[in-house]
Amino acid sequence: MEALTRCTLCGCLDLRPVLSIGDYVVSGENFDIVECNKCEVRLTTPVPKPDEIDRYYESDEYRPHSSSGFSFSGIAYKVVRGIMLGKKRHWIERFTGVRGGCLLDIGCGTGEFAASMRDGGWDVTCVDSSETARKTAKYQFDLDVMSPQTWLEKNGGSFDAITFWHTLEHVHDPEFYLSRARSQLTEQGGLFIGVPNFTSYDCQVYGDQWAAWDVPRHLTHFSPAAMQRLLDKCDLSLRNIRGLPYDAYYVSLLSAKYSKQNSLGALFTGFFSNRKARADRKRFSSLIYIVKQKSFNEG
């Protein structure tokens, strides 16, 4: 573990304590959230080192690498995931203008999205850090998934779309990952980055029990302003922002479990979170940032 003394994105030494949060999923350990007073990103501290982080994913309760579970939230997750697979493909094809192109899915998990894109005619390349997830993706969908180390060591590759679906918040060096992904985009290619949004109404309601803090698995926590600063550092141009309204319900249901609230109350929280976000899409519980390389004129 390493306690942060400077911002991992901009290097600023001015870090403000915000919250102390428990790991509700695996360890029960407490972690702090600090905010950089320069770039406004929030960070988990202390930070598990790369060779320590794996044990914090070793739980059947950790949903992204598990399709099991018959709880209300688990069933809702599966239904919504099926709906969102089609929406994500639509956004990608509409924004890039490409059908049946080349996709790089970083943090593919057990492969549901990559498999749906492959079935839609795309050539997919998959990356995930979890050996269990890689094996599951191979078994369920016959997907060959690389480790991040293998991907980073490979040279070349050109993609029409690169996706980070709830991935960027997990990595130790988001700037490095985005810069590497940028180098592999085609000229008209797009990056699609989905992350939780701590400026959402549901985050305000649940505070330190907001499930999308998910410490220490989530190392970096983004607001729209913090994401914009990171994109600028990586010479990337933000072209659009999409909200993920279903996430407000799912995150609220998980948060209610931690806070002992009933499911009905959680659904109301999700509803009001989305209602507020319709007036300002930057307030959705989770956001998709649609990004391209900066053009010469923008640089």
Beta strands, then each sheet from edge to edge (+ up, - down):
strand 1: 15-22
strand 2: 30-36
strand 3: 42-45
strand 4: 102-106
strand 5: 123-127
strand 6: 145-146
strand 7: 159-165
strand 8: 185-196
strand 9: 220-221
strand 10: 236-243
strand 11: 286-293
sheet 1: 1+ 2- 3+ 9-
sheet 2: 6+ 5+ 4+ 7+ 8+ 11- 10+
end
